[in-house]
């Protein structure tokens, strides 16, 4: 956190010396309307609202612009950042509190350039840094679909940011340094499927916003795309074809299953922000478009990433256990964690990690249980899982109120040792910090 805060502050200072560049970043317009590959789920000859609905699902707008239990697209969802909190705005067609008065050009400018209809710069928590790739036609189809939905009157909340981050004009400096206002251009040397996958990955689905490491200015790290990052406490894993730390050992079907069903046998189950992406977006994609995305991920440069995680798919302790009982004497430092696992977790996940009732309960081969720092293990214990995918409800209760920081740390470390065959490094302080963030 300190690195990010100091880095962002440094960007403001450096940007101050680039005031002219910042001025042009505020005012530049790239008139290129862009071209887009033909998506199987949004053919060019489909009615605009049909295309708009599919593209809106692909862009996962509802996940960020809807509070759980609230009206769709009415905003209010909070984003806790190292320098304060942002709140997603209302993007329904309400003329007073939403975007009902926005013109086509104003909507396109927000998506392409990150500028609101009043001329103020949007914070890049709104991923216009990815949506800038989209064609004007695709953007206007999204607008048409949003405007076809019920308008919701719900006032927006102002950001709660520290100085100088609460100065929107300063974002002009950030844009001058890090933002590239450009449309997708197909690579003639690549296949149609590869180009479609690129458009999905870096435009519509904006995967790189979560899965790419951030630099000192909190911008995505060029040259390290999809190598994994920690975002809002959750570890977004490496999506490159690196065989040890990325998706290189996964089959095409396993990648597609994970993206569309939130689970791939022996590989992982989606939760947290990724679970939301599956629930609100990826499960609705046409399989042909998903195959294109898989093709692109398969052909990226393999990267090890920062703080890589190695997978042990056959951990000794789990392999020797049965569904009903562990097979080894518990080391003294693991007894508390084992006891807690027995009372809270074993009935669903089982001692051998195979899981019962639903495949989502399997713990074997998951990157989350192979991460010694246990970021996602702790987050799942604290927050639970509650997603609906392909007609199935995937549920794990939250244990945040049931156990102390010390107990959750012990439980997480036991899981890491039992199912990842690694020494767990989770501390009560780690749990406390994640508990504050999740609340």
N, C-alpha and C positions, 0 to 999 in steps of 0.2 A: 504493500500500500504506500509506504513511504517513497519507494522508487517511483511509483506512478505519479504521486502528487508532486514530487520534486521535478520529475520529468516534464509533467504538464506545465508547471510553473516556468521551467526553462524554455519551453516552447513559446510561452507568452512573452518572455523577455527577448528571445531571439526574434519573435514576430514583431516586436516593437521596432526593431531595427529594419524591418522589412515592411514598413507602413505603406509604401507605394504598392508593393506586391499585394498586400492585404486589401488595399482599395480596389485593385482590379479584380481580386478574388470575389469581392462583394458584388461587383457589377458585371462581371463577364457573362456573356451569353454564348453558348455553343448551339447554333441553330440546327445542327445535324439531327434529323428526326430518327435516324438509325434504322437498321433492318433487323429482323429477328428470324431465327429458324422456325420452321413450321412444326409446332408441337402437336403430337397425336391427339392430345386431349383438348386442344384449342385450334382446330383447323381454321384457315382464313375464311372459308365460306360459311362458317357457323354463325348464327345470330350473335350480335355483339354482346348481349347479356349472358349467353352461354359461354362465350370466350372470356368475358369479364369475370364470371364466377370462377372458372377454372384458374385463371391467372391470379385472382385474388387469393384463392386457396394455395396456389404454388408460392405466392409471396408471403404467406403466413401472416397476413395483416391482423387477423382476429386475435392471435395469441398475445400480441403486444398492446393492442388497443382495446382490450376487454379485461375488466376485473372479474375474477372468478365469482360467478353468481350474478354478474351485472349484465347490462344490455350490450349486445354485440356491437363492437366498434365505437362505443361511447367514451372510451378513454378512461384515464384514472389510474392505470396500473403504474406502480412505482418501480424505479430502477435505482438501486443503491450503488453509487459510484464512490471511488476514493475521495472525491471532492464535493460530495453532496448527493442530493436525490433529484431525479427527474421524474416527471409524470407524463405518461402518454396522452396526447390530446384526443378530443372527440373528432372522429372522421366520418360521422354520419352526415346526412344532408341537412341537418338543422341549420337554418340561416343565422341564428344568433350565437350558438355555442359550438357549432360544427363547421363544416366546410361548404354549407349550402350556397353561399354567395361566391364561391371560387369559380373562376372561369377555367376553361380548358387549358389555356396558356399558363395560368397561375398554378394549376395542379401539376402540369408537366414540369414547370420550373422547380417546384418543390422536390419532385422525384429525380430530376436530372441535376439540379444545381444546389439543392438543400437550402432554398430560400422560400420563406412564407409569402402569403399573398400581400402582407403589409411591408414586405421588403426586408424583414429581419431574418437573420441566418438561423437555420435549424441546427440544434446540437446533433452531432453524428451518432448519437444513440439511435436516432432514426437512420437506418442504413442507406441513405441516399448515395453513399460511397459505392454501394453495389447496384442500387436501382438506376444509377446513371447509365448503366449498360443497356437498359431496356429501350425498346423502340417506342416512339410516340404513339403508334397505333395500339400497342399493348397497354401502355399507361392509360390511354383514353378509354380502353375497354374496361380496365379496372375502375376508373372513375364512373363510367356508366353503370356498372354493377353496384357500386357503393351508393350511388344516387337513386337506385331502384329500390333500396331497402328502406324500412321505416326510419324516419328522422327521429333522433332522440335529443331532447333538451337536457343537457348535463354540462354545467360549467367546467371549464378546464382549471387545473391547479397550476400555479406558477412554480417554476423550479426552485428548489431550496439548495443553492450552491454557495460555496465560499467565494470570497473575493480572491482573485480577479476572475474566477470562472463564471461568475454571475453576470459578466459583461459580454453580452452577445456579440458586440462589435469585434471583440477580440478573436472570435472564431474566424474572422476574415484572415487573420495571420495563419491560423491553423490550416485553413483551406489552401492558402498560398503555398504552404510547405508540403502538405500531404494529400490534397484532393486532386484527382485527375478527372476532369469533366469530359467523358468520352463514351461513345456508344459501342456496343458490341460490333465487331467486324469479323465475319467468318474467315477462318484460315483456309485458303484454297488447297493447302498441302495436306489438310486433315479431312477425315470422312465427315459426312453429314451428321452421323451419330455423335462423333466427337464434338463437333461444333454445337449441336443441340445440348449435349451434356455440359459443355462450358457455360452456355447461356443459363442453364438451370443452376449450376453450382455457384457461379459468381454474379449472376444477375437476380433471377427470380427467387431462388431458395436462399441466396446470400449466405451459403455455408461458411465461407471464409471469415465472416464477421465474428463467429464464435470459435472456429477451429484453427485460426491463424494467430501465432504469437503477436503481441503488441510491442511496439518500440517505445522509446523513452517519451515520445509525445502522445502515447496512447493511440497511435494509428497502427493499422495492420503492417506487419513487418514484411517488406518486399523481399522476394526471394526465398521466403520460408512459408509459402502458402500451404495451408491445411496440415501443418506439422503439429497441431495441438496447442491448447491454451487453457488456463483456468479463468472462468468467467462467472461472476456472481457466486463464487464458492464452488461451482461444479467444474470438474475437469472435462473439457471437450477434447476427445482423443484425437490422435494422429490419424488422418484419413488418406495419407499418401500410400503408395504400394510398397513401402518398406516392409520386408518380410518378417522382421522381428518386432518392430514397434508400431507398424501401421496395419494396412489391410492386405498386405501381400500374401498372407497365408489363407485368406478368406476366399471362398468360391464366389462367383458372380451371384449365384442364387442366395448365398448367405448375406451378402451385402444388400441385395434387393429385399430380402425378407426382413432384415433389421430395419431398413428404412421405411418399409411399407407396413410391417406388422409390429415393429418395436421389439423384435426378438429374433435372434439367430441361434440355433442349437449349438452349444459348445463355444459360443462367441460372446454373447452379451444380451442384455435386456435394457431397453431405454427407460430413463426416468428423468426427473427434473426438466430443464429446458429442452432436452432432446425428446423426452416423452411428450412434451407439449407440441413439438414440431411434428412428431408422428401423428398425434391425435388430431391436430388442427389442419395439417397440410399434407404430409407425405403419404398418408394412407389413401388419399383421394387421387393421387397421380395415376395417369394411365401407365400401365406396365411398360409400354414402349418408350415413354419418356423417362421412366425410371431406369430402364436398360441403357439409355443414352447417358444418363448421369453416372451409372456404374462404369460405362466405357471410358468416360473422361477420368474418373477417379483411378481407374486401372492404368491409365497412360500418363499420369502426372509423374514428375521426377520424384523418386523415393527420397524421403528425408527422415532422419532419425528424430529430429525435434529436440526441444529442450526438456530435460528431466524425463528421458524415455522410460517406458514401463515394459519389462520383459514378461512374457506370459508363460506360466507353468500350467498346462492344461490337465496334467495328471499329478496333482500334489499328493505326496506320500500319505499324509494323514487321512485325506478324504478317500483315497483309493483303498486303504486298508479298513475303512469303516463300513458299517452296514447302514441301511436307512434308519434303523432304530437306535443305534448305539455307536459311540466312537470306539476306535480300536487301540488306543494307546493311553498310557498313563499320562495324565495332564501335568505338564511342568508347573511348579509352584507359581510362577508369575502369570500363568494363564488360567488358574483355577477360577478366579472371579469371573473372567470373561466367559469361560465355558459354562459356568452355572447360569449366568444371565442368558446365554444363547439357548441353553436347555429350556429355560422357562418361557422365553419370548419368541424364539426363531426356529427351533429344531422341528416343530410340528409341520411347518410349511416347507422349509428348505432342506430338511433331513441332514443327518450327520455325514452322509456321503456326498452331499451337495447336488444330488440329482433333482430334488424337488418333487413335490407331488401335486396332483390336481391340475396345475397349469405349468407349461414349460417355462414361463416367466420366472418361476421360483428357483430354477437351476442356478447354481453358483460356480459351476466348473467352466474354466476357460475365460471368465470375465476379466476385463482389464481393471474393473473397479476393485476386485478382491486381490489383484496382483500389484496394486499400487501401495507401497509401504506407508505412504502418508495418508492413505484412506480417504481422500477427499470425497469421493462419491458415496463410499460406504457410510461415512458419517452423515452426509446430507440426506441419504435415504432413510437412515434410522431416525433422524430428526424430523424430516418432512413427510416421510411415507411416500407412497405412490398411488395415484388415482387417475388413471387414464382409460379411455374407451377406444378400442382399436378393432376394426373389422368385426364389429358386433359383439366384442368381448369386453367385459369390465376387468381391468387389471388393478388390483387393490392390495396395498400393504399399509397397515395403520402407522400413524406417526407415534414415536415413542418419546418425543421431546418432553412431555409432562410426566412420563412414567419413570424416567431414570435421570440420575445426576450426570454431570459432565464426567466425573470419574468413572461411573458405571458404563457410560456410552463409549468412552475411550477404551475400557477393558474389553467390551463386547466387540468393538471394531478391530482391535488388535488380534483377538482370538479368530475372527473371521479371516483376516489376512493370513494368519499362520496356518489355519486349517485348510483353506481353499486356495491359497496362493503360494504356500510353502515359503513365506518370507517373514522376516521380523517386522512386526507392526510398529510404526513410529508415532502413532496418534497419541497426543497428550490431552489431559483435561483442558488445558488452555486452548488447544486447537478446537475442541468441541465448543468451548464457551464462545470463541470468536465466531464460529459458524452458527451457533444458536442465535446470537445477536443479529447476524445477517439474515437468517431465515425468518426471524420474527419481524 
